[in-house]
Amino acid sequence: MDIQQILVYASLALAVGFLVKKFFWKKRVKKSKPCGDDCACH
């Protein structure tokens, strides 16, 4: 493989990983609050 192809695939993998992290992991983090959504603990 050419070095240019390796860089293109690496940047594509980083972009896809960023989008997955931004749109799918955000829901899991919100559910992990210790007291729920409507509690005056913050």
C-alpha positions in Angstrom: 0.0 0.0 0.0 1.0 3.5 -0.6 1.6 5.9 2.3 -1.1 8.2 1.0 -3.7 5.5 1.1 -2.7 4.6 4.7 -3.2 8.3 5.7 -6.5 8.5 4.0 -7.9 5.4 5.7 -6.5 6.5 9.1 -8.2 9.8 8.8 -11.5 8.2 7.7 -11.3 5.8 10.7 -10.7 8.8 13.0 -13.7 10.7 11.5 -16.0 7.7 11.8 -14.9 7.1 15.4 -15.5 10.7 16.3 -19.0 10.6 14.8 -19.8 7.4 16.6 -18.6 8.8 19.9 -20.5 12.0 19.5 -23.9 10.6 18.5 -24.1 7.2 20.2 -22.0 7.4 23.5 -23.8 10.7 24.5 -27.0 8.8 25.4 -25.1 6.4 27.7 -23.4 9.2 29.6 -26.6 10.9 30.4 -28.2 7.8 31.9 -25.4 7.3 34.4 -26.4 10.2 36.7 -26.5 9.0 40.3 -29.6 10.8 41.2 -31.7 11.0 38.0 -32.7 13.9 35.8 -35.0 15.9 38.2 -33.3 16.1 41.5 -31.6 19.3 42.7 -28.2 17.7 43.4 -26.1 19.9 41.0 
